[in-house]
C-alpha cells in the first residue's frame, strides 16, 4: 500500500533527527548490504541510508534497487542520503496517521 502525502510528512518529521544506520560504500549494493537493510527495516521500520555513489543517476538506481529488493517505500532523498520505510506487521514501531 503506497504512503499518502500526510504519512510521508509524518515520516519526514520522524526521520529528520536520525543518523544514517547503513552506509553503502565503494562495493555498492551487495547481498550483505541488502541483508543489513532488511534487518534494520524489520527492527526500526524507518531508516536513513547514506549512498556513496558518484552521480545522481547511480544514486537513483540504488534507491530503486533498495525499494524493489527490500519492499520498502522511499520517504525522502536529499543528496547522498535517502530515507526508507517498511511497516512491520508483527511488531509495529511507528503508528502512521490514517487519512
Secondary structure by P-SEA (a helix, b strand, c coil): ccccaaaaaaaaaaacccccccccccccccaaaaaaaaaaaaacccbbbbbbcccaaaaaaaaaaaaaaaccccccccccbbbbbbbbccccccccccc
